[in-house]
Amino acid sequence: MKEIKFEDALHRLEEIVKELEEGDVSLDDALKLFEEGQGLLLFLRQKLNRAEVKIKELTKTDEGFLLKDAVETKETG
C-alpha cells in the first residue's frame, strides 16, 4: 500500500465499513472491500504504534516521563 495520510486512510476505512453495513454490494465486491479494509486497519495500527513510540521517546527523562509527571502534578497539586 502506498503511503497515505492517517486521516485519509481512516476516512476510507469508515467508507468501507458503511458500504459493507449497507449490504448493497456483491459478494466479490464485499470481499475486495474487506481486504482493502484489513490493509487500511493494519496501516492505521502501525502508524499509531509508531506515533506512540515517538511520543514516549520525546517525553522520556531520567526520572520517568514528562507526561506522567505533569498529570501527577496536576492531580496532586
Secondary structure, DSSP 8 states (H G I E B T S, - for coil): -----HHHHHHHHHHHHHHHHHT-S-HHHHHHHHHHHHHHHHHHHHHHHHHHHHHHHHHEETTEEHHHHHHHHHHH-
